[in-house]
Structures are given as structure tokens and as C-alpha cells.
Amino acid sequence: MKTHKDLDVWRKSIDLVTEVYRITKNFPKDEVYGLSSQLRRAAVSIPSNIAEGAARNHKKEYIQFLYVALASGSEVDTQLIIASNLNYLSINNYQILSDKVETIQKMLQGLIRSVKGER
């Protein structure tokens, strides 16, 4: 039986979370309860919602959780821009994380279409 752990998008989002935690360790200490915390929570929300949705019994619920994961990805994207503007991220780290978010977003959109039975 397949689970959320079999989904490439879930694995990629776990990698994103790991990278976000690694990079936010270097944010200013006064951001521990601010942008750093918010960015981490939003990133964690992506694989968490994919997993929770996959465990649901109904397709409609699964799709709803995938949309929440998608929204969390948009939140991460926005917070990365803010962190970059504040020079908390190097241009290289920003680009790496931004590219990962974009890939995950596209994969989530494809998964949503697939679960809905669309092409």
C-alpha cells in the first residue's frame, strides 16, 4: 500500500524543510520568534499537509489538504523574498530555496489535477 512517503513531492518538501532549518540558523537572533519561526512553520506545513491529506478517506479532503500545502508554499515564497530583502539570505541561498519552492508548487498542482482526475 502506498503512503505519502512514496510521493516525490512529499520527499522534496521534506528536503526543503531541512534546508530552511539549516539556513535560518544563521538569521539574526532577534528573528528567532519572528521571520525565522514563521518561515520554518510554513515550510513544515507543506509536507505535513501532504501527509495528512494522503491519510484521509475521501478524495475531496485529500485535495483540500493539498491546497493548504500549496498555500503554505506561497507563504514560504513570500517569506523568502522578505528574508532576501533584509539580507538574511545570500542571493545563492535565496535562489536555491526559491527554485525548490517553485518545483514543489508545480508538483502539487499536478498532483491536485491527478487526484481530481483532470489531465
C-alpha positions in Angstrom: 0.0 0.0 0.0 1.4 3.4 -1.0 1.6 6.2 1.5 2.6 9.9 1.5 6.3 8.7 1.8 6.0 7.4 -1.7 5.2 10.8 -3.2 8.1 12.7 -4.8 6.5 16.0 -3.8 6.5 14.9 -0.1 10.2 13.9 -0.2 11.1 17.2 -2.0 9.2 19.2 0.6 11.0 17.4 3.4 14.3 18.4 1.8 13.0 22.0 1.6 12.2 22.0 5.4 15.6 20.6 6.2 17.3 23.3 4.1 15.1 26.1 5.6 16.1 25.0 9.1 19.7 24.9 8.1 19.7 28.4 6.6 17.5 30.1 9.2 20.0 29.1 11.9 22.1 32.0 10.5 19.3 34.5 10.8 19.7 37.3 13.4 18.9 36.1 16.9 16.2 38.7 17.2 14.3 36.9 14.5 14.1 33.6 16.4 10.4 34.3 17.2 9.8 36.4 14.0 10.6 35.6 10.4 12.7 32.6 11.2 10.0 30.9 13.2 7.3 31.8 10.6 9.3 30.5 7.7 10.0 27.3 9.5 6.4 26.7 10.4 5.2 27.5 6.8 7.8 25.1 5.4 6.9 22.3 7.8 3.2 22.8 6.9 3.9 21.7 3.3 4.9 18.0 3.9 2.6 17.8 6.9 -0.5 18.7 4.9 0.5 16.4 2.1 0.8 13.5 4.6 -2.4 14.4 6.5 -4.3 14.6 3.2 -3.0 11.3 1.9 -4.2 9.7 5.1 -7.8 10.9 4.6 -10.5 8.6 3.3 -12.1 10.9 0.8 -10.6 12.5 -2.3 -12.2 15.8 -1.5 -10.4 16.0 1.8 -7.1 15.0 0.2 -7.5 17.7 -2.4 -8.3 20.3 0.4 -5.1 19.4 2.3 -3.1 19.6 -1.0 -4.4 23.1 -1.5 -3.3 24.0 2.1 0.1 22.7 1.3 0.1 24.8 -1.9 -0.9 27.9 0.1 1.9 27.2 2.6 4.3 27.1 -0.4 3.2 30.6 -1.4 3.7 31.7 2.2 7.3 30.3 2.2 8.0 32.0 -1.2 6.8 35.4 0.3 8.9 35.0 3.4 12.0 34.1 1.4 11.6 37.3 -0.6 11.3 39.3 2.7 14.4 37.5 4.2 16.3 38.2 1.0 15.3 41.9 1.1 16.6 42.1 4.6 19.9 40.4 3.6 19.3 37.4 5.8 19.8 35.2 2.8 22.6 35.2 0.3 21.4 35.6 -3.3 22.6 32.0 -3.9 20.6 30.6 -0.9 17.6 32.6 -1.9 17.7 31.2 -5.4 18.2 27.6 -4.3 15.2 27.8 -1.9 13.1 29.7 -4.3 13.7 27.1 -7.0 12.8 24.3 -4.6 9.5 26.0 -3.7 8.7 26.6 -7.3 9.3 22.9 -8.1 7.2 21.8 -5.2 4.3 24.2 -6.2 4.3 22.8 -9.7 4.3 19.2 -8.4 1.5 20.0 -6.0 -0.6 21.5 -8.8 0.0 18.4 -10.9 -0.9 16.1 -8.0 -4.1 18.1 -7.4 -5.1 17.7 -11.1 -4.3 14.0 -10.9 -6.4 13.4 -7.8 -9.2 15.4 -9.3 -9.0 13.2 -12.4 -8.0 16.0 -14.7 -5.3 16.0 -17.3 
